[in-house]
Amino acid sequence: MRSNFWCSLGRAAVLAGVLYAGAGSAAQAQSCYYNGAFGMNFGTVGSSGGSSTSSVTYTCAPSYNGQTYYYQICVYIGPGDWSVGQPARRMTNYNGSFLYYDLFSDPVHTQRIGAPGSTPVYQLFMAVPPGTQQSGSAPIYGKVYAGQAVSAVNSYQEQGLQGLLRYRYGTTAFPNSYDCTTGGSGGGSVGFHSSGVLAVYENNCTVSATDQMFGQVPPPTTARYAHSFISVRCAPGTPWKVGLDKGQYFDGNTRRMAGKGGFVRYELYQNEHAFLVWGDAEADMVTGVSDESGGPVILTVYGEVPPQPDAEMGSYLDTVVVTLHY
């Protein structure tokens, strides 16, 4: 005789974070200025991490004496409010959890962008013809690191990132400066601000269950017992409830398995001593809260087939739906 468990997964809506980019003023520097403010929105991420792309836009002035200016530009972005002294940048949900991320100059996330003095330096080059200013864009590639299990309570953000755009220019060729502090005919620097880095950690749970097998026995003259397992995995700090429906052949009083010989009564319990029936009513569910690791929680389902010496020989089966609420 066996009682198979099928599971259905409850879903909770996930709200994506919205990034409100503050409008930066075009603060004119000696030869280059920045446009707007740097910001990044990862949207919804999970334990597999996430990525996003933003940019820093800049404009450099031309010569009005018939020369072409050759600009070398270096882009720096310092740590925000929660990243100083950390091995990677991080956002917080202001509820005790942190989500680690980084900013890169390349789409494969190998060259991190840091504050002045960090290496490698993000460099770009732009030739500006006489009489017409030119604008360029420095792509910024963001990565939320995989393998993080954090609370899904509140969205994550980091503010206070300060950027710096250094530049050098030449009149016959591009300067060759490692950090845009020397070389060429001149240069300077201009700072830029950030409207913040945002993300939402997915409020996602999964559930799975094993079959409950009572074994091959003659019609039971004494109670038969078995147990099976339910695995629940949610983001840390997520409260959840697990309910079991009454099965396909419930007769109004007890669960039943069906076979060629009719029915065999059985019941499912929350505890080993068969006191608390496990059902799908609010009072009959098992509840819990995922711990800080975000690892699976294993629940035991205790089954009992009461004495039924008149049951006919044969195979009996029922299907019970497991529903996870969160």
Summary of the structure (lengths in Angstrom):
residues: 326
radius of gyration: 31.3
end to end distance: 32.6
largest distance: 107.4
contacts: 1049
relative contact order: 0.22
helix: 1%
strand: 48%
